[in-house]
Protein backbone atom coordinates (compact mmCIF):
# COMPACT_ATOMS: atom_id res chain seq x y z
CA UNK A 1 0.00 0.00 0.00
CA UNK A 2 1.53 3.26 -1.11
CA UNK A 3 0.97 6.17 1.20
CA UNK A 4 0.59 8.58 -1.72
CA UNK A 5 -2.39 6.61 -3.06
CA UNK A 6 -4.61 7.52 -0.11
CA UNK A 7 -5.85 10.79 1.33
CA UNK A 8 -5.54 11.49 5.09
CA UNK A 9 -8.98 9.99 5.87
CA UNK A 10 -8.24 6.71 4.09
CA UNK A 11 -10.13 7.37 0.87
CA UNK A 12 -8.29 5.96 -2.10
CA UNK A 13 -7.24 8.63 -4.59
CA UNK A 14 -8.00 8.08 -8.25
CA UNK A 15 -5.02 8.72 -10.45
CA UNK A 16 -5.31 10.36 -13.85
CA UNK A 17 -4.57 7.07 -15.58
CA UNK A 18 -7.38 5.23 -13.73
CA UNK A 19 -10.13 7.74 -14.48
CA UNK A 20 -12.58 7.02 -17.25
CA UNK A 21 -14.31 9.71 -19.23
CA UNK A 22 -18.01 10.10 -18.54
CA UNK A 23 -20.47 9.24 -21.26
CA UNK A 24 -22.52 11.95 -22.95
CA UNK A 25 -25.74 10.66 -21.35
CA UNK A 26 -24.14 10.74 -17.91
CA UNK A 27 -23.05 14.35 -18.36
CA UNK A 28 -26.50 15.30 -19.64
CA UNK A 29 -28.22 13.59 -16.72
CA UNK A 30 -25.91 15.30 -14.22
CA UNK A 31 -26.59 18.69 -15.79
CA UNK A 32 -30.36 18.10 -15.84
CA UNK A 33 -30.40 16.99 -12.20
CA UNK A 34 -28.34 19.99 -11.14
CA UNK A 35 -30.66 22.33 -13.04
CA UNK A 36 -33.78 20.80 -11.47
CA UNK A 37 -32.26 21.02 -7.98
CA UNK A 38 -31.27 24.70 -8.25
CA UNK A 39 -34.60 25.58 -9.89
CA UNK A 40 -36.41 24.05 -6.91
CA UNK A 41 -34.15 25.90 -4.47
CA UNK A 42 -34.80 29.23 -6.21
CA UNK A 43 -38.55 28.52 -6.35
CA UNK A 44 -38.73 27.71 -2.64
CA UNK A 45 -36.75 30.81 -1.67
CA UNK A 46 -38.88 33.06 -3.88
CA UNK A 47 -42.13 31.51 -2.58
CA UNK A 48 -40.99 32.00 1.02
CA UNK A 49 -40.16 35.64 0.26
CA UNK A 50 -43.48 36.23 -1.51
CA UNK A 51 -45.68 34.66 1.16
CA UNK A 52 -43.75 35.72 4.26
CA UNK A 53 -45.94 37.17 6.99
CA UNK A 54 -43.90 39.26 9.45
CA UNK A 55 -46.41 38.90 12.29
CA UNK A 56 -46.73 35.13 12.18
CA UNK A 57 -44.41 34.63 15.14
CA UNK A 58 -46.05 37.32 17.29
CA UNK A 59 -48.84 34.90 18.18
CA UNK A 60 -46.31 32.36 19.41
CA UNK A 61 -44.59 34.90 21.67
CA UNK A 62 -48.00 35.92 23.05
CA UNK A 63 -48.90 32.30 23.84
CA UNK A 64 -45.44 31.75 25.34
CA UNK A 65 -45.80 34.77 27.62
CA UNK A 66 -49.26 33.57 28.75
CA UNK A 67 -47.83 30.12 29.53
CA UNK A 68 -44.96 31.70 31.44
CA UNK A 69 -47.39 33.81 33.49
CA UNK A 70 -49.47 30.73 34.31
CA UNK A 71 -46.49 28.59 35.30
CA UNK A 72 -44.50 31.16 37.23
N, CA, C and O atoms as CSV, one atom per row, in Angstrom:
chain,resi,resn,atom,element,x,y,z
A,1,UNK,N,N,0.848,-1.172,0.000
A,1,UNK,CA,C,0.000,0.000,0.000
A,1,UNK,C,C,0.890,1.230,0.000
A,1,UNK,O,O,1.664,1.450,0.931
A,2,UNK,N,N,0.774,2.021,-1.042
A,2,UNK,CA,C,1.529,3.257,-1.111
A,2,UNK,C,C,0.816,4.340,-0.330
A,2,UNK,O,O,-0.406,4.469,-0.416
A,3,UNK,N,N,1.546,5.099,0.410
A,3,UNK,CA,C,0.965,6.171,1.199
A,3,UNK,C,C,0.410,7.282,0.309
A,3,UNK,O,O,-0.576,7.927,0.664
A,4,UNK,N,N,1.038,7.504,-0.843
A,4,UNK,CA,C,0.589,8.583,-1.723
A,4,UNK,C,C,-0.724,8.260,-2.434
A,4,UNK,O,O,-1.339,9.153,-3.017
A,5,UNK,N,N,-1.159,7.013,-2.397
A,5,UNK,CA,C,-2.389,6.615,-3.065
A,5,UNK,C,C,-3.633,6.827,-2.235
A,5,UNK,O,O,-4.736,6.534,-2.697
A,6,UNK,N,N,-3.484,7.338,-1.001
A,6,UNK,CA,C,-4.614,7.522,-0.106
A,6,UNK,C,C,-4.595,8.924,0.479
A,6,UNK,O,O,-3.527,9.474,0.749
A,7,UNK,N,N,-5.760,9.497,0.672
A,7,UNK,CA,C,-5.847,10.795,1.328
A,7,UNK,C,C,-5.805,10.582,2.842
A,7,UNK,O,O,-5.878,9.438,3.291
A,8,UNK,N,N,-5.689,11.654,3.650
A,8,UNK,CA,C,-5.538,11.492,5.088
A,8,UNK,C,C,-6.657,10.708,5.776
A,8,UNK,O,O,-6.414,10.109,6.824
A,9,UNK,N,N,-7.873,10.691,5.225
A,9,UNK,CA,C,-8.981,9.992,5.865
A,9,UNK,C,C,-9.152,8.575,5.346
A,9,UNK,O,O,-10.139,7.918,5.676
A,10,UNK,N,N,-8.210,8.085,4.538
A,10,UNK,CA,C,-8.242,6.710,4.090
A,10,UNK,C,C,-8.926,6.477,2.767
A,10,UNK,O,O,-8.955,5.348,2.278
A,11,UNK,N,N,-9.479,7.523,2.173
A,11,UNK,CA,C,-10.131,7.374,0.873
A,11,UNK,C,C,-9.068,7.203,-0.199
A,11,UNK,O,O,-8.093,7.952,-0.247
A,12,UNK,N,N,-9.264,6.216,-1.054
A,12,UNK,CA,C,-8.290,5.965,-2.103
A,12,UNK,C,C,-8.405,7.038,-3.178
A,12,UNK,O,O,-9.500,7.340,-3.654
A,13,UNK,N,N,-7.267,7.607,-3.554
A,13,UNK,CA,C,-7.242,8.627,-4.590
A,13,UNK,C,C,-7.240,7.970,-5.957
A,13,UNK,O,O,-6.613,6.931,-6.164
A,14,UNK,N,N,-7.947,8.589,-6.883
A,14,UNK,CA,C,-7.998,8.077,-8.247
A,14,UNK,C,C,-6.939,8.821,-9.043
A,14,UNK,O,O,-6.937,10.050,-9.101
A,15,UNK,N,N,-6.058,8.076,-9.645
A,15,UNK,CA,C,-5.020,8.717,-10.450
A,15,UNK,C,C,-5.572,9.081,-11.815
A,15,UNK,O,O,-6.637,8.603,-12.209
A,16,UNK,N,N,-4.856,9.917,-12.532
A,16,UNK,CA,C,-5.313,10.362,-13.847
A,16,UNK,C,C,-5.382,9.200,-14.833
A,16,UNK,O,O,-6.201,9.224,-15.752
A,17,UNK,N,N,-4.557,8.204,-14.663
A,17,UNK,CA,C,-4.571,7.068,-15.581
A,17,UNK,C,C,-5.742,6.132,-15.311
A,17,UNK,O,O,-6.175,5.420,-16.217
A,18,UNK,N,N,-6.270,6.116,-14.077
A,18,UNK,CA,C,-7.377,5.231,-13.727
A,18,UNK,C,C,-8.745,5.815,-14.083
A,18,UNK,O,O,-9.723,5.075,-14.190
A,19,UNK,N,N,-8.821,7.116,-14.264
A,19,UNK,CA,C,-10.128,7.738,-14.477
A,19,UNK,C,C,-10.646,7.451,-15.873
A,19,UNK,O,O,-9.884,7.406,-16.839
A,20,UNK,N,N,-11.937,7.258,-15.965
A,20,UNK,CA,C,-12.582,7.016,-17.245
A,20,UNK,C,C,-13.424,8.240,-17.585
A,20,UNK,O,O,-13.993,8.870,-16.694
A,21,UNK,N,N,-13.502,8.571,-18.839
A,21,UNK,CA,C,-14.312,9.714,-19.226
A,21,UNK,C,C,-15.791,9.350,-19.100
A,21,UNK,O,O,-16.190,8.213,-19.353
A,22,UNK,N,N,-16.587,10.335,-18.705
A,22,UNK,CA,C,-18.011,10.102,-18.541
A,22,UNK,C,C,-18.680,10.075,-19.908
A,22,UNK,O,O,-18.243,10.745,-20.844
A,23,UNK,N,N,-19.732,9.299,-20.002
A,23,UNK,CA,C,-20.467,9.243,-21.259
A,23,UNK,C,C,-21.280,10.522,-21.436
A,23,UNK,O,O,-21.484,11.278,-20.487
A,24,UNK,N,N,-21.734,10.748,-22.647
A,24,UNK,CA,C,-22.518,11.948,-22.945
A,24,UNK,C,C,-23.840,11.936,-22.173
A,24,UNK,O,O,-24.281,12.974,-21.679
A,25,UNK,N,N,-24.466,10.774,-22.071
A,25,UNK,CA,C,-25.737,10.655,-21.348
A,25,UNK,C,C,-25.534,10.946,-19.865
A,25,UNK,O,O,-26.385,11.572,-19.234
A,26,UNK,N,N,-24.420,10.500,-19.310
A,26,UNK,CA,C,-24.140,10.743,-17.908
A,26,UNK,C,C,-23.961,12.240,-17.634
A,26,UNK,O,O,-24.467,12.766,-16.643
A,27,UNK,N,N,-23.244,12.905,-18.514
A,27,UNK,CA,C,-23.050,14.348,-18.355
A,27,UNK,C,C,-24.373,15.090,-18.482
A,27,UNK,O,O,-24.642,16.028,-17.732
A,28,UNK,N,N,-25.203,14.664,-19.440
A,28,UNK,CA,C,-26.504,15.300,-19.641
A,28,UNK,C,C,-27.408,15.090,-18.430
A,28,UNK,O,O,-28.097,16.014,-17.997
A,29,UNK,N,N,-27.405,13.880,-17.889
A,29,UNK,CA,C,-28.218,13.586,-16.720
A,29,UNK,C,C,-27.751,14.376,-15.497
A,29,UNK,O,O,-28.575,14.864,-14.723
A,30,UNK,N,N,-26.450,14.503,-15.322
A,30,UNK,CA,C,-25.913,15.297,-14.221
A,30,UNK,C,C,-26.316,16.753,-14.357
A,30,UNK,O,O,-26.711,17.383,-13.376
A,31,UNK,N,N,-26.222,17.289,-15.557
A,31,UNK,CA,C,-26.590,18.688,-15.793
A,31,UNK,C,C,-28.086,18.912,-15.559
A,31,UNK,O,O,-28.481,19.917,-14.968
A,32,UNK,N,N,-28.914,17.976,-16.022
A,32,UNK,CA,C,-30.364,18.097,-15.837
A,32,UNK,C,C,-30.728,18.018,-14.352
A,32,UNK,O,O,-31.562,18.789,-13.877
A,33,UNK,N,N,-30.117,17.106,-13.630
A,33,UNK,CA,C,-30.395,16.992,-12.199
A,33,UNK,C,C,-29.971,18.227,-11.427
A,33,UNK,O,O,-30.674,18.680,-10.523
A,34,UNK,N,N,-28.816,18.770,-11.790
A,34,UNK,CA,C,-28.340,19.987,-11.140
A,34,UNK,C,C,-29.276,21.160,-11.423
A,34,UNK,O,O,-29.568,21.961,-10.535
A,35,UNK,N,N,-29.741,21.251,-12.660
A,35,UNK,CA,C,-30.661,22.326,-13.038
A,35,UNK,C,C,-31.986,22.205,-12.290
A,35,UNK,O,O,-32.513,23.203,-11.798
A,36,UNK,N,N,-32.517,21.007,-12.202
A,36,UNK,CA,C,-33.779,20.800,-11.472
A,36,UNK,C,C,-33.604,21.157,-10.000
A,36,UNK,O,O,-34.470,21.810,-9.418
A,37,UNK,N,N,-32.501,20.740,-9.396
A,37,UNK,CA,C,-32.262,21.024,-7.984
A,37,UNK,C,C,-32.221,22.527,-7.728
A,37,UNK,O,O,-32.917,23.023,-6.842
A,38,UNK,N,N,-31.409,23.256,-8.497
A,38,UNK,CA,C,-31.272,24.696,-8.247
A,38,UNK,C,C,-32.536,25.465,-8.616
A,38,UNK,O,O,-32.808,26.516,-8.035
A,39,UNK,N,N,-33.313,24.959,-9.574
A,39,UNK,CA,C,-34.595,25.577,-9.889
A,39,UNK,C,C,-35.558,25.429,-8.714
A,39,UNK,O,O,-36.278,26.369,-8.376
A,40,UNK,N,N,-35.570,24.257,-8.095
A,40,UNK,CA,C,-36.410,24.051,-6.915
A,40,UNK,C,C,-35.964,24.924,-5.745
A,40,UNK,O,O,-36.798,25.484,-5.034
A,41,UNK,N,N,-34.651,25.041,-5.545
A,41,UNK,CA,C,-34.147,25.895,-4.468
A,41,UNK,C,C,-34.584,27.335,-4.687
A,41,UNK,O,O,-35.080,27.981,-3.764
A,42,UNK,N,N,-34.403,27.845,-5.907
A,42,UNK,CA,C,-34.802,29.227,-6.205
A,42,UNK,C,C,-36.307,29.413,-6.044
A,42,UNK,O,O,-36.752,30.435,-5.523
A,43,UNK,N,N,-37.094,28.432,-6.488
A,43,UNK,CA,C,-38.549,28.519,-6.347
A,43,UNK,C,C,-38.993,28.555,-4.897
A,43,UNK,O,O,-39.889,29.320,-4.538
A,44,UNK,N,N,-38.376,27.735,-4.064
A,44,UNK,CA,C,-38.732,27.712,-2.645
A,44,UNK,C,C,-38.358,29.027,-1.973
A,44,UNK,O,O,-39.139,29.568,-1.190
A,45,UNK,N,N,-37.173,29.541,-2.272
A,45,UNK,CA,C,-36.748,30.806,-1.672
A,45,UNK,C,C,-37.659,31.948,-2.106
A,45,UNK,O,O,-38.052,32.773,-1.282
A,46,UNK,N,N,-37.996,32.001,-3.392
A,46,UNK,CA,C,-38.883,33.062,-3.877
A,46,UNK,C,C,-40.292,32.939,-3.295
A,46,UNK,O,O,-40.916,33.949,-2.969
A,47,UNK,N,N,-40.796,31.710,-3.164
A,47,UNK,CA,C,-42.125,31.512,-2.577
A,47,UNK,C,C,-42.137,31.921,-1.112
A,47,UNK,O,O,-43.100,32.521,-0.633
A,48,UNK,N,N,-41.056,31.591,-0.400
A,48,UNK,CA,C,-40.986,32.005,1.017
A,48,UNK,C,C,-40.949,33.520,1.129
A,48,UNK,O,O,-41.570,34.091,2.026
A,49,UNK,N,N,-40.231,34.173,0.233
A,49,UNK,CA,C,-40.158,35.635,0.258
A,49,UNK,C,C,-41.502,36.262,-0.109
A,49,UNK,O,O,-41.887,37.281,0.464
A,50,UNK,N,N,-42.212,35.661,-1.056
A,50,UNK,CA,C,-43.484,36.225,-1.510
A,50,UNK,C,C,-44.591,36.053,-0.477
A,50,UNK,O,O,-45.441,36.932,-0.332
A,51,UNK,N,N,-44.591,34.946,0.234
A,51,UNK,CA,C,-45.684,34.658,1.161
A,51,UNK,C,C,-45.290,34.824,2.623
A,51,UNK,O,O,-45.979,34.312,3.504
A,52,UNK,N,N,-44.205,35.525,2.895
A,52,UNK,CA,C,-43.749,35.720,4.263
A,52,UNK,C,C,-44.666,36.689,4.987
A,52,UNK,O,O,-44.961,37.770,4.477
A,53,UNK,N,N,-45.113,36.312,6.157
A,53,UNK,CA,C,-45.942,37.173,6.989
A,53,UNK,C,C,-45.126,37.565,8.217
A,53,UNK,O,O,-44.824,36.711,9.051
A,54,UNK,N,N,-44.763,38.843,8.341
A,54,UNK,CA,C,-43.903,39.263,9.448
A,54,UNK,C,C,-44.497,39.011,10.837
A,54,UNK,O,O,-43.747,38.781,11.786
A,55,UNK,N,N,-45.802,39.049,10.976
A,55,UNK,CA,C,-46.409,38.904,12.292
A,55,UNK,C,C,-46.751,37.484,12.675
A,55,UNK,O,O,-47.411,37.274,13.693
A,56,UNK,N,N,-46.331,36.502,11.905
A,56,UNK,CA,C,-46.731,35.125,12.176
A,56,UNK,C,C,-46.152,34.613,13.491
A,56,UNK,O,O,-46.758,33.753,14.130
A,57,UNK,N,N,-45.012,35.111,13.902
A,57,UNK,CA,C,-44.407,34.630,15.140
A,57,UNK,C,C,-44.832,35.453,16.357
A,57,UNK,O,O,-44.490,35.095,17.485
A,58,UNK,N,N,-45.561,36.533,16.155
A,58,UNK,CA,C,-46.050,37.321,17.289
A,58,UNK,C,C,-47.054,36.522,18.111
A,58,UNK,O,O,-47.088,36.640,19.335
A,59,UNK,N,N,-47.854,35.725,17.456
A,59,UNK,CA,C,-48.835,34.905,18.177
A,59,UNK,C,C,-48.138,33.892,19.068
A,59,UNK,O,O,-48.599,33.628,20.178
A,60,UNK,N,N,-47.041,33.324,18.605
A,60,UNK,CA,C,-46.314,32.357,19.414
A,60,UNK,C,C,-45.727,33.023,20.657
A,60,UNK,O,O,-45.790,32.451,21.744
A,61,UNK,N,N,-45.159,34.216,20.517
A,61,UNK,CA,C,-44.586,34.902,21.674
A,61,UNK,C,C,-45.689,35.285,22.660
A,61,UNK,O,O,-45.458,35.297,23.869
A,62,UNK,N,N,-46.877,35.596,22.161
A,62,UNK,CA,C,-48.002,35.917,23.047
A,62,UNK,C,C,-48.434,34.683,23.841
A,62,UNK,O,O,-48.684,34.767,25.044
A,63,UNK,N,N,-48.519,33.549,23.168
A,63,UNK,CA,C,-48.899,32.297,23.842
A,63,UNK,C,C,-47.796,31.897,24.833
A,63,UNK,O,O,-48.091,31.423,25.930
A,64,UNK,N,N,-46.547,32.085,24.452
A,64,UNK,CA,C,-45.439,31.745,25.344
A,64,UNK,C,C,-45.439,32.626,26.585
A,64,UNK,O,O,-45.155,32.138,27.679
A,65,UNK,N,N,-45.748,33.897,26.444
A,65,UNK,CA,C,-45.796,34.766,27.615
A,65,UNK,C,C,-46.975,34.417,28.513
A,65,UNK,O,O,-46.860,34.519,29.735
A,66,UNK,N,N,-48.108,34.007,27.942
A,66,UNK,CA,C,-49.256,33.567,28.747
A,66,UNK,C,C,-48.890,32.293,29.526
A,66,UNK,O,O,-49.203,32.173,30.710
A,67,UNK,N,N,-48.236,31.363,28.863
A,67,UNK,CA,C,-47.830,30.118,29.528
A,67,UNK,C,C,-46.824,30.408,30.641
A,67,UNK,O,O,-46.870,29.776,31.696
A,68,UNK,N,N,-45.935,31.338,30.419
A,68,UNK,CA,C,-44.964,31.697,31.440
A,68,UNK,C,C,-45.662,32.325,32.640
A,68,UNK,O,O,-45.312,32.035,33.784
A,69,UNK,N,N,-46.647,33.185,32.387
A,69,UNK,CA,C,-47.393,33.811,33.487
A,69,UNK,C,C,-48.179,32.770,34.291
A,69,UNK,O,O,-48.296,32.885,35.511
A,70,UNK,N,N,-48.712,31.762,33.609
A,70,UNK,CA,C,-49.473,30.730,34.311
A,70,UNK,C,C,-48.563,29.807,35.127
A,70,UNK,O,O,-48.943,29.370,36.214
A,71,UNK,N,N,-47.379,29.513,34.617
A,71,UNK,CA,C,-46.495,28.587,35.300
A,71,UNK,C,C,-45.682,29.261,36.420
A,71,UNK,O,O,-45.386,28.638,37.439
A,72,UNK,N,N,-45.336,30.497,36.225
A,72,UNK,CA,C,-44.500,31.163,37.226
A,72,UNK,C,C,-45.269,32.249,37.845
A,72,UNK,O,O,-44.758,32.947,38.720
